Amino acid sequence: MSLYGAIDPTASQKKWSACALLDGKPSLRDLGRCRGDGEIVGFFPKTVWAIGLDAPCSLPMGLNICCLQDHSRCACQPINPWKGRACERDLVKAGFRVFYPSRNAFCKGWLRRGLRLKRMLEEA
């Protein structure tokens, strides 16, 4: 039976993040609170088919991880003249409220962690 995961990460590894494991029915198989990134990755068995991560997994084109440093002075600039990524614009058109990741974001720690978790999960 297929397994699926979900993560609601906090910005800090010092605070609990929620992790869930569901089967294909879908039924909840496990629910946990994890702190460190390694603990989050280790929560999921290798047989998980997909994991939903409630954090941006990419930045707008033209921005890089250097843009998310607390006092970034990098010269990176978004390539497109509009705000955010295509996925955020599509969600707004459908009536959803969204968070636009940018170099001026108030929650850079959460953005950095989301990008890091995505990379770690892909490598696991």
Secondary structure, DSSP 8 states (H G I E B T S, - for coil): --EEEEEE--S-TTS-EEEEEEESS--EEEEEEE-SHHHHHHHS-TTEEEEEESS-SS--TT--GGGGSTT-------SSSSSS-HHHHHHHHTT-------TT-S-HHHHHHHHHHHHHHHH-
